[in-house]
Amino acid sequence: AKNSIYNALYQVLNMLFPLISSVYVARTLMPDGVGRVAYAQNIASYFATAAALGIPTVGLRVISVAREERKELDKAFSELTILNAISTTVSLAFYVVLIFLNPAFRSDYRLFLITGLTVAFNYINIEWLYKGNEEYVYIVVRSLIIKIASLVALFIFVRSKDDYIIYALITSLALCGNYVFNAWRAHRYASFTLSELNIKRHIKPVMLLAGAIFFSTIYSKLDTTMLGIM
């Protein structure tokens, strides 16, 4: 019951802060600045979804099952971390190539590199480890601190429509900050090991989920992609 309450609070925070920041951002950056950042984030989100590969959902279930046995937990954590590193490397490589081969992206490459931080930092995206261990108090507190810090930074550093790159940087760092905190505390819950690993057992469920999630992402984000291209 306590975790349900904290999880609900976490969802509320994720809705509340964008509502507060979007009004200020819209007035400051104007349609052109907001559109540029939204389009760059939209393109990066495809690659971030591919990098995640359904691991956040599979990881939550696997960790919740194995958490009572530390050896099994370490094995599951290590297997999913390796699989995540492989998918992230492939996705990041394709993203960088796309930026520098496509003239439309290359002309504003700094913006696309900044929004691409969400793809690069997916190497340490282990939120599933904390959700599987039901550490929702930590998740809510961490998220609240980072959101407040990013909101303050937004009001201080984004002052004109030319600051759209700074806005993109603050947004990307806010998400990546969650990953950094998670990686820093991970040793409390699991240890990385190369002993008796069986990565193959995760491939089928991960790929099935990845396909469903990726097509859902395309469905929900294609309008922004089309508007950006046109």
C-alpha positions as CSV (number, residue, x, y, z in Angstrom):
1,A,0.0,0.0,0.0
2,K,2.8,2.4,0.8
3,N,4.6,1.7,-2.4
4,S,1.4,2.2,-4.3
5,I,1.0,5.7,-2.8
6,Y,4.6,6.6,-3.6
7,N,4.3,5.3,-7.1
8,A,1.1,7.4,-7.6
9,L,3.0,10.4,-6.2
10,Y,5.8,9.7,-8.7
11,Q,3.4,9.7,-11.6
12,V,1.9,13.0,-10.3
13,L,5.3,14.6,-10.2
14,N,6.0,13.5,-13.8
15,M,2.8,15.3,-14.9
16,L,3.0,18.4,-12.6
17,F,6.5,19.7,-13.4
18,P,6.1,19.7,-17.2
19,L,2.9,21.7,-16.7
20,I,4.8,24.3,-14.7
21,S,7.8,24.5,-17.0
22,S,5.9,24.4,-20.3
23,V,4.2,27.7,-19.7
24,Y,7.5,29.5,-19.0
25,V,9.3,27.7,-21.9
26,A,6.5,28.5,-24.4
27,R,6.6,32.2,-23.6
28,T,10.4,32.4,-23.6
29,L,11.5,30.2,-26.5
30,M,8.5,31.0,-28.7
31,P,7.2,28.5,-31.2
32,D,10.4,28.2,-33.2
33,G,12.6,27.3,-30.2
34,V,10.1,25.0,-28.7
35,G,9.6,23.2,-32.0
36,R,13.3,22.8,-32.6
37,V,13.9,21.1,-29.2
38,A,10.7,19.0,-29.4
39,Y,11.8,17.7,-32.9
40,A,15.3,16.9,-31.7
41,Q,14.0,15.1,-28.6
42,N,11.5,13.3,-30.7
43,I,14.2,11.9,-33.0
44,A,16.4,10.9,-30.0
45,S,13.5,9.2,-28.3
46,Y,13.3,6.6,-31.1
47,F,16.9,5.6,-30.5
48,A,16.5,5.8,-26.7
49,T,13.6,3.4,-27.0
50,A,15.6,1.0,-29.2
51,A,18.5,1.2,-26.7
52,A,16.2,0.3,-23.8
53,L,15.1,-2.8,-25.7
54,G,12.2,-3.6,-23.4
55,I,14.7,-4.2,-20.6
56,P,13.0,-1.8,-18.1
57,T,9.8,-3.9,-18.1
58,V,11.6,-7.3,-18.2
59,G,14.1,-6.1,-15.6
60,L,11.4,-5.1,-13.2
61,R,9.9,-8.6,-13.3
62,V,13.2,-10.5,-13.2
63,I,14.5,-8.5,-10.2
64,S,11.3,-8.8,-8.2
65,V,11.5,-12.6,-8.6
66,A,15.2,-12.9,-7.8
67,R,15.6,-10.3,-5.1
68,E,15.4,-12.7,-2.2
69,E,18.4,-14.6,-3.4
70,R,21.5,-12.3,-3.7
71,K,23.4,-14.7,-6.1
72,E,20.5,-14.9,-8.5
73,L,19.9,-11.2,-8.2
74,D,23.5,-10.5,-9.1
75,K,23.3,-12.8,-12.1
76,A,20.1,-11.3,-13.4
77,F,21.4,-7.7,-12.9
78,S,24.6,-8.5,-14.7
79,E,22.9,-10.3,-17.6
80,L,20.5,-7.4,-18.2
81,T,23.3,-4.8,-17.8
82,I,25.3,-6.5,-20.5
83,L,22.3,-6.8,-22.8
84,N,21.5,-3.1,-22.2
85,A,25.1,-2.1,-23.0
86,I,25.0,-4.0,-26.4
87,S,21.7,-2.4,-27.4
88,T,22.8,1.0,-26.3
89,T,26.1,0.8,-28.2
90,V,24.3,-0.2,-31.4
91,S,21.6,2.5,-31.0
92,L,24.1,5.2,-30.2
93,A,26.3,4.4,-33.2
94,F,23.3,4.6,-35.6
95,Y,22.2,7.9,-33.9
96,V,25.6,9.6,-34.3
97,V,25.9,8.4,-37.9
98,L,22.4,9.8,-38.7
99,I,23.2,13.2,-37.3
100,F,26.3,13.7,-39.3
101,L,25.1,12.1,-42.6
102,N,21.7,13.9,-42.7
103,P,22.2,17.6,-43.7
104,A,19.0,18.7,-41.8
105,F,20.4,17.3,-38.5
106,R,24.0,18.3,-39.2
107,S,23.1,21.9,-39.5
108,D,22.0,21.9,-35.8
109,Y,24.2,19.1,-34.6
110,R,24.8,20.6,-31.2
111,L,21.1,20.3,-30.4
112,F,20.9,16.8,-31.6
113,L,24.0,15.7,-29.7
114,I,22.6,17.2,-26.5
115,T,19.2,15.5,-26.9
116,G,21.2,12.3,-27.7
117,L,22.6,12.3,-24.2
118,T,19.5,10.4,-23.2
119,V,20.7,7.6,-25.6
120,A,24.3,7.7,-24.4
121,F,23.3,7.6,-20.7
122,N,21.1,4.6,-21.2
123,Y,24.2,2.6,-20.4
124,I,23.4,3.3,-16.7
125,N,19.7,3.2,-17.0
126,I,18.9,0.7,-14.2
127,E,15.6,2.1,-12.9
128,W,14.3,-1.4,-13.1
129,L,16.6,-2.5,-10.3
130,Y,15.0,-0.1,-7.9
131,K,11.4,-0.7,-9.0
132,G,12.0,-4.5,-8.7
133,N,13.2,-3.9,-5.2
134,E,10.3,-1.7,-4.5
135,E,12.4,1.3,-3.6
136,Y,9.7,3.8,-4.4
137,V,10.5,6.1,-1.5
138,Y,14.0,6.7,-3.0
139,I,12.7,7.0,-6.5
140,V,10.2,9.7,-5.5
141,V,12.7,11.7,-3.4
142,R,15.4,11.5,-6.0
143,S,12.9,12.5,-8.8
144,L,11.6,15.5,-6.7
145,I,15.1,16.8,-6.0
146,I,16.2,16.6,-9.6
147,K,13.0,18.1,-10.9
148,I,13.2,21.1,-8.5
149,A,16.9,21.6,-9.5
150,S,16.1,21.5,-13.2
151,L,13.2,23.9,-12.8
152,V,15.4,26.4,-10.9
153,A,18.1,26.1,-13.6
154,L,15.4,26.6,-16.3
155,F,14.3,29.9,-14.7
156,I,17.9,31.1,-14.3
157,F,19.5,30.1,-17.6
158,V,16.7,30.1,-20.1
159,R,15.9,33.8,-20.6
160,S,15.4,34.4,-24.4
161,K,14.4,32.5,-27.5
162,D,18.1,31.9,-28.3
163,D,18.5,29.7,-25.2
164,Y,16.8,26.7,-26.8
165,I,20.0,24.7,-26.6
166,I,20.4,25.4,-22.9
167,Y,16.8,24.3,-22.4
168,A,17.5,21.1,-24.2
169,L,20.7,20.5,-22.1
170,I,18.8,21.1,-18.8
171,T,16.1,18.7,-19.9
172,S,18.6,16.0,-20.9
173,L,20.7,16.4,-17.8
174,A,17.6,16.1,-15.6
175,L,16.8,12.7,-17.1
176,C,20.5,11.6,-17.1
177,G,20.8,12.8,-13.5
178,N,18.3,10.1,-12.4
179,Y,20.5,7.5,-14.1
180,V,23.7,8.8,-12.4
181,F,22.1,8.6,-8.9
182,N,20.9,5.1,-9.7
183,A,24.2,3.9,-10.8
184,W,26.0,5.4,-7.8
185,R,23.8,3.5,-5.3
186,A,23.4,0.3,-7.3
187,H,26.1,-1.6,-5.2
188,R,23.6,-1.6,-2.2
189,Y,21.3,-3.9,-4.1
190,A,23.3,-5.9,-6.6
191,S,26.9,-6.6,-7.8
192,F,28.2,-7.1,-11.3
193,T,29.5,-10.6,-12.0
194,L,30.6,-12.6,-15.0
195,S,30.0,-16.0,-13.4
196,E,27.4,-18.5,-14.7
197,L,25.6,-15.9,-16.8
198,N,22.8,-16.9,-19.2
199,I,22.0,-13.8,-21.3
200,K,20.0,-15.9,-23.9
201,R,17.1,-16.4,-21.5
202,H,16.2,-12.7,-21.6
203,I,16.5,-12.2,-25.4
204,K,13.0,-13.5,-26.4
205,P,11.0,-11.6,-23.8
206,V,13.1,-8.5,-24.3
207,M,12.7,-8.6,-28.1
208,L,8.9,-9.2,-27.9
209,L,8.5,-6.2,-25.6
210,A,10.9,-4.1,-27.6
211,G,8.8,-4.6,-30.7
212,A,5.6,-3.7,-29.0
213,I,7.1,-0.6,-27.2
214,F,8.8,0.6,-30.3
215,F,5.7,0.5,-32.5
216,S,3.8,2.2,-29.7
217,T,6.4,4.9,-29.6
218,I,6.2,5.4,-33.4
219,Y,2.4,5.7,-33.1
220,S,2.5,8.3,-30.4
221,K,5.4,10.4,-31.8
222,L,5.1,10.2,-35.5
223,D,3.1,13.5,-35.7
224,T,6.0,15.5,-34.2
225,T,8.4,13.7,-36.6
226,M,6.2,14.6,-39.6
227,L,5.8,18.2,-38.5
228,G,9.6,18.5,-38.0
229,I,10.3,17.1,-41.5
230,M,7.8,19.3,-43.2
